[in-house]
């Protein structure tokens, strides 16, 4: 049986389906996946050789990288955690953000060897591709695991920038 995706967003639905959404959105895989019941997705790619055209998407990725390194990080090597903690959610993609993305992907690759480490977060088209999970899906799962009391209300997490608060609120 194929997967059906439920889109939660105030973005124009037709534009979102065409990949032209105006802001981030939240997807719920159907049938339900217990590890990732819902996840935030980006409308445009972020990172190395990416579109980097949406400050909200860039900020979402940056914020989730940072948050996934803040709590319960026993499975993350200290050097990778440090690289992730250097990422500042400012909506601009540069070398520090790309290195933080790579650090996340390196952690993912340890658990899922098919993961591509390329410093790029692409729009997820499902939960997994080939032998790995989409980076944005893994970031959502990590933040959900570390902040269950707030998930998926990332706008309620400490340090959430104003633009991201506004976009997350619109998406939920």
Secondary structure, DSSP 8 states (H G I E B T S, - for coil): ---EEEEE-SS-HHHHHTT--SS-EEEEEES--SS-SSEEE-SS-EETTS----HHHHHHHHHHHHHHTTS--TTS-HHHHHHHHT---SS---HHHHHHHHHHHHHHHHH-TT---SSEE---SSSEETTEE-HHHHHHHHHHHH-TTTTT-GGGSTT--HHHHHHHHHH-
